[in-house]
Amino acid sequence: MEPIIAASGRIQKHETFVQLDLSGCGLPEVLASCTEFAALCMTTRIRGALLKGGDEDIQRRQAVRDLFKIMPLVVPRDLRVALVPGAACTGAVYRRSEAELRAMGLNARCFENETLAAQWFGVSGNSAGGRTRA
């Protein structure tokens, strides 16, 4: 995979997937990061995406849900999408999004943590597998 340039610093390239980490950011950064990630999906061949949330309030949860809604339009059908909620209050949103993405034909799964999601992408142990900041 070619190097990924992410202005926000919230997108990381791993050996077998790309991760968008929205933990600890405010609404403007969530919006910018989701937009940047969607653009990346449109312009780069990505086989796996891990979307890690934070403790989003209503507005931030809606921004993330909007990203989930447009993903089927901008990603290849064989993309694997791992969803990792950052807090218990967002777990239900991520689980609903998993069902919606699957209904749209994407291979999406919700995980309790990043380690389980990384294992789904073929990364063993606690290692993120060649992670570099994009």
HELIX and SHEET records of a PDB file:
HELIX    1   1 LEU A   27  THR A   43  1                                  17    
HELIX    2   2 ILE A   58  VAL A   74  1                                  17    
HELIX    3   3 ALA A   88  ALA A  103  1                                  16    
HELIX    4   4 GLU A  114  TRP A  120  1                                   7    
SHEET    1   A 6 ASN A 107  CYS A 110  0                                        
SHEET    2   A 6 ARG A  80  VAL A  84  1                                        
SHEET    3   A 6 GLY A  48  LYS A  52  1                                        
SHEET    4   A 6 VAL A  18  ASP A  21  1                                        
SHEET    5   A 6 ILE A  11  LYS A  13 -1                                        
SHEET    6   A 6 THR A 132  ARG A 133 -1                                        
END                                                                             
